[in-house]
Amino acid sequence: MKFNLIQISGIIAVALISLLAVYFIKTRKEKTGNNLYISFILLIYAIMILCSLILSSGIDRSLFRLAHIGNQTIFLIGPLIYFYADSFINNKKSFSNKELFHFVPFALATIYLVIKLYWIHIPITCRVNHILLGLLSFVHSIIYFLYTIQKIWKKASFLNESDSKLEVKSLKLLKYIVWGFFSILLIKTIFFVMWDISGYYNGCNEIVNLYFLTSFILLNILTYFILNNPQFFHEIKKYRYSVLNENEKQHYKEQLILLFENDKIYRNPLLSLNLLSKKLSIPSRYLSQILNESLGKSFYELVNWYRIKECIEQISDSNNSKTILEIAFEVGYNSKSTFNSAFVKHTGICPKDFRKKGGNELLNKEYLYSN
């Protein structure tokens, strides 16, 4: 059996996906995102492309039924992409048994085809089956895509100029990954559903070849993206060449805490990393290292944490007659929208609701997140 150039690109795509999956499995324990989800997604794409290659090339007709069943792994892509985005946004490390219901459509589609192909023995060319499962997978994919993008947009709405550049960039990169994965998925679904609905079987090879070609192009873009953004997928030791020793780190950390807790330097609305580094007489790159390694926060995260902390203390004081906006300006914010976003991000509740429900009561329930 000879393969044309496009089919060879499909084979290369399968090999490339497999290599990427191995890479993500090797880095699955690292904290930047949940790479294990990506490895599963890539392996499923490899299965789908391989199944399409079997069906289009006629390599072995005895494998046709298995290939049709293997194509139902398309019902796994949507949930896995959603889980990946959710794990990245919320830093989730575990998988709940309650989330298994997301895989019910895949199980039902697989059982349905096994019964139809191996028990009832309907022809594998039955258009009704292809159209039914194709349309269901299309709707299923769209629902998960919209839900995932909505989750990313919701997270992005809480980010503003005060958030770390890395967090903003990471969320943008996550959006690109989701768009890339779903682009391949929707291209496959649209091509095959339109082919089955039209009944244009003579165009089967052209449709499959177009799917192989687009998959090959998009996966190469993904590979390029990974190579140029390694920090998104695994931890990189940013400060491995730093000359700061542990004693110096501890000294500057103590001075830093004094500036925030005693001098309340965070109240300065013009406070910047450079201004803070001058106060401490230390280069800004070393200050960033101390913030990240010793306090586990970026500059903007630390400033926001102290500002929101004082806001909560003042709002919770029943004797404090200041308005919420006056308190926000007093602690260093110069924008109402920036303050509201930061408050919701740290407490999970808007400032007005916090005051209405009673600040002290909410503080006892630990609404102020530690991070």
C-alpha positions in Angstrom: 0.0 0.0 0.0 1.5 3.3 -1.1 0.9 6.5 0.8 0.6 9.9 -0.8 2.5 13.0 0.5 -0.4 14.2 2.6 -0.9 10.8 4.2 2.8 10.8 5.0 2.2 14.2 6.7 -0.5 12.4 8.8 2.0 9.7 9.8 4.6 12.4 10.7 1.9 14.2 12.8 1.2 11.0 14.7 4.9 10.6 15.4 5.2 14.2 16.4 2.2 14.0 18.7 3.7 10.9 20.4 7.0 12.6 21.0 5.2 15.6 22.5 3.1 13.3 24.7 6.3 11.7 26.1 7.8 15.1 26.8 4.7 16.2 28.8 4.6 12.9 30.7 8.2 13.4 31.7 7.4 16.9 33.0 4.0 16.0 34.6 5.2 16.7 38.1 6.2 20.2 37.5 3.9 23.0 38.8 3.3 25.1 35.7 0.1 23.6 34.4 -0.9 20.0 34.5 1.1 18.5 31.7 -0.4 15.0 32.2 -3.7 16.3 30.8 -1.8 17.6 27.7 -0.1 14.2 27.2 -3.5 12.5 27.3 -4.9 15.0 24.8 -2.0 14.5 22.4 -2.2 10.7 22.6 -5.9 10.8 21.8 -5.2 13.1 18.8 -2.6 10.5 17.7 -5.3 7.7 18.0 -7.8 9.8 16.0 -5.4 10.6 13.2 -4.2 6.9 13.1 -7.8 5.7 12.8 -8.6 8.2 10.0 -5.4 7.0 8.2 -6.6 3.3 8.5 -10.1 4.2 7.2 -8.8 6.4 4.3 -5.9 4.2 3.1 -7.6 0.8 3.2 -4.5 -0.7 4.9 -6.4 -3.5 6.5 -10.2 -3.8 6.3 -10.3 -6.0 9.3 -9.2 -2.9 11.3 -12.1 -0.7 10.0 -14.4 -1.5 12.9 -11.8 -0.8 15.5 -10.9 2.4 13.7 -14.5 3.6 13.8 -14.6 2.8 17.5 -11.2 4.5 18.1 -12.6 7.7 16.5 -15.0 8.0 19.4 -12.1 9.2 21.5 -13.1 12.6 20.1 -15.6 12.7 23.0 -12.6 12.7 25.4 -10.9 15.8 24.0 -13.4 18.4 25.2 -13.4 17.3 28.8 -9.6 16.9 28.9 -9.0 20.4 27.5 -11.5 21.8 30.1 -9.7 19.9 32.9 -6.3 21.2 31.7 -7.5 24.8 31.7 -9.2 24.3 35.1 -6.1 22.8 36.6 -3.9 25.6 35.2 -6.3 28.4 36.4 -7.1 27.0 39.8 -3.8 25.2 40.3 -5.6 21.9 40.8 -3.4 18.8 41.3 -6.0 16.1 41.8 -8.8 14.6 39.9 -12.2 14.0 41.6 -14.3 10.9 41.1 -17.3 13.2 40.6 -15.7 14.5 37.4 -15.9 11.1 35.8 -19.4 11.9 34.5 -17.7 14.1 31.8 -16.6 10.8 30.2 -20.1 9.3 30.0 -20.6 10.5 26.3 -17.5 8.7 25.3 -18.6 5.5 27.1 -22.0 5.6 25.5 -20.7 6.2 22.0 -18.2 3.4 22.3 -20.8 0.9 23.7 -23.3 2.0 20.9 -20.8 1.3 18.2 -19.6 -2.0 19.7 -23.2 -3.3 19.8 -24.0 -2.0 16.3 -20.8 -3.3 14.6 -20.1 -6.5 16.5 -23.5 -7.7 17.6 -26.1 -6.3 15.1 -23.5 -6.4 12.4 -24.6 -3.2 10.5 -22.3 -2.1 7.6 -19.5 0.1 8.7 -20.5 2.5 5.8 -23.9 3.2 7.4 -24.3 6.9 7.0 -26.8 7.3 9.8 -24.3 6.2 12.4 -21.6 8.5 11.1 -23.9 11.5 10.9 -25.4 10.9 14.3 -22.2 10.4 16.2 -20.5 13.2 14.1 -23.1 15.8 15.0 -23.2 14.7 18.6 -19.4 15.0 18.8 -19.6 18.4 17.1 -22.1 19.8 19.6 -20.2 18.2 22.5 -17.0 19.8 21.4 -18.6 23.3 21.0 -20.1 23.1 24.5 -16.8 22.3 26.1 -15.0 24.9 24.0 -17.4 27.7 25.0 -17.3 26.6 28.6 -13.5 26.5 28.7 -13.1 29.9 26.9 -15.7 31.4 29.3 -13.6 30.1 32.3 -10.4 31.7 30.8 -12.2 35.0 30.1 -13.6 35.0 33.6 -10.1 34.6 35.1 -8.8 37.3 32.7 -11.5 39.7 33.9 -9.9 39.7 37.4 -6.4 40.5 36.0 -5.3 44.0 35.5 -2.2 46.1 35.3 -1.4 45.3 38.9 -1.0 41.6 38.3 2.3 39.9 37.4 3.2 40.0 33.8 3.9 36.2 33.9 0.4 35.5 35.1 -1.1 37.7 32.3 1.1 36.1 29.7 0.5 32.6 30.9 -3.3 33.1 30.7 -2.9 34.4 27.1 -0.8 31.4 26.2 -3.4 29.1 27.7 -6.0 30.6 25.5 -3.9 30.0 22.4 -3.4 26.4 23.4 -7.1 25.8 23.8 -7.8 27.5 20.4 -5.2 25.3 18.8 -6.5 22.0 20.2 -10.1 22.8 19.4 -9.2 24.0 15.9 -7.9 20.5 15.0 -10.9 18.9 16.7 -13.5 21.1 14.9 -11.8 20.7 11.5 -12.0 16.9 11.8 -15.6 17.0 12.9 -16.8 19.5 10.2 -14.9 17.7 7.4 -16.3 14.2 8.3 -19.9 15.3 9.1 -20.2 17.3 5.8 -18.8 14.3 3.9 -21.4 11.9 5.5 -24.3 14.3 5.1 -23.4 15.0 1.4 -22.7 11.4 0.7 -19.8 12.4 -1.5 -17.8 9.3 -1.0 -15.5 10.1 -4.0 -14.2 13.0 -2.1 -13.3 10.9 1.0 -9.5 11.0 0.3 -9.5 14.8 -0.3 -11.4 15.4 3.0 -9.1 13.1 5.0 -6.0 14.6 3.4 -7.1 18.1 4.3 -7.6 16.9 7.9 -4.1 15.4 7.9 -2.5 18.5 6.4 -4.2 20.9 8.9 -3.3 18.7 11.8 0.3 18.6 10.6 0.5 22.4 10.3 -1.2 23.1 13.7 0.9 20.5 15.5 4.1 22.0 14.1 2.9 25.4 15.3 2.3 23.9 18.8 5.8 22.4 18.8 7.3 25.8 17.9 5.2 27.4 20.6 6.5 24.9 23.2 10.1 25.4 22.2 9.8 29.1 22.5 7.8 29.1 25.8 9.4 26.4 28.0 8.5 28.3 31.2 4.9 27.7 30.5 5.3 23.9 30.7 8.0 23.3 33.2 9.8 25.2 36.0 12.9 27.1 35.1 15.3 28.1 37.8 15.4 31.8 37.1 18.0 32.7 39.7 20.5 29.9 39.3 23.3 32.5 38.6 22.4 34.8 41.4 25.3 35.8 43.8 22.9 36.4 46.8 23.6 34.0 49.7 21.0 32.9 52.3 22.1 35.4 54.9 21.7 38.3 52.5 18.3 37.1 51.4 17.1 36.9 55.0 18.5 40.4 55.8 16.7 42.0 52.8 13.6 40.0 53.5 13.4 41.4 57.1 14.0 45.0 55.8 11.3 44.5 53.2 8.7 43.3 55.7 9.5 46.3 57.9 8.9 48.7 55.0 5.5 47.1 54.4 4.3 46.5 57.9 5.8 49.5 59.8 6.2 52.2 57.1 3.2 51.0 55.1 5.0 51.8 51.9 2.3 50.0 49.9 0.1 53.1 50.5 2.2 55.0 47.9 0.1 54.7 44.6 3.3 55.3 42.6 5.2 52.5 44.3 7.2 50.4 41.8 9.8 47.7 41.9 12.5 50.2 41.1 11.4 52.6 43.8 11.3 49.8 46.4 14.7 48.5 45.3 16.1 52.0 45.8 14.6 52.1 49.3 16.4 48.9 50.1 19.6 49.8 48.3 19.5 46.6 46.3 19.3 46.0 42.5 15.7 45.3 41.3 16.7 41.8 39.9 17.8 40.7 43.4 14.7 42.2 44.9 12.5 40.1 42.5 14.5 37.0 43.6 13.9 37.7 47.3 10.2 38.3 46.6 9.8 35.1 44.6 12.0 32.8 46.7 11.6 34.1 50.2 8.0 35.4 50.1 6.6 33.3 47.2 5.0 36.4 45.6 5.7 38.8 42.8 6.1 42.5 43.5 2.5 43.3 42.5 1.1 40.3 44.4 2.8 41.4 47.6 1.6 45.0 47.2 -2.0 43.9 46.5 -1.9 41.5 49.4 -1.0 44.2 51.9 -3.4 46.7 50.4 -6.3 44.3 50.5 -5.3 43.2 54.0 -5.6 46.8 55.3 -8.8 47.4 53.4 -10.4 44.4 55.1 -9.2 45.5 58.5 -10.7 49.0 57.9 -14.0 47.7 56.4 -14.4 45.3 59.3 -14.0 48.1 61.8 -17.6 49.1 62.8 -16.3 52.5 64.1 -14.8 53.3 60.7 -17.1 55.7 58.9 -15.0 56.0 55.7 -16.5 54.9 52.4 -15.1 51.9 50.6 -13.7 54.1 47.9 -12.0 56.4 50.4 -10.3 53.3 52.1 -9.2 52.0 48.7 -7.5 55.3 47.8 -6.0 55.5 51.3 -4.2 52.2 51.0 -2.7 53.0 47.6 -5.2 52.3 44.8 -5.9 55.0 42.3 -8.6 53.2 40.3 -11.9 51.8 41.5 -12.0 49.0 38.9 -8.4 47.9 39.9 -9.4 47.9 43.5 -12.6 45.9 43.0 -10.8 43.3 40.8 -8.0 42.9 43.4 -10.5 42.6 46.3 -12.6 39.9 44.6 -9.4 38.0 43.6 -8.2 37.9 47.2 -11.4 37.5 49.1 -13.9 35.9 46.6 -16.5 38.6 47.4 -17.0 42.2 46.3 -16.3 45.0 48.8 -19.9 46.1 49.2 -21.1 42.5 50.0 -18.2 42.1 52.3 -19.3 45.2 54.3 -23.0 44.2 54.2 -22.4 40.7 55.5 -20.1 41.8 58.3 -16.4 42.0 57.8 -15.5 40.4 61.2 -17.7 37.4 60.5 -16.2 36.9 57.1 -12.6 37.3 58.5 -13.3 34.5 60.9 -14.2 32.3 57.9 -10.8 33.1 56.4 -12.1 34.8 53.2 -8.7 36.4 52.8 -6.8 33.9 50.8 -3.3 33.2 52.0 -1.9 33.5 48.4 
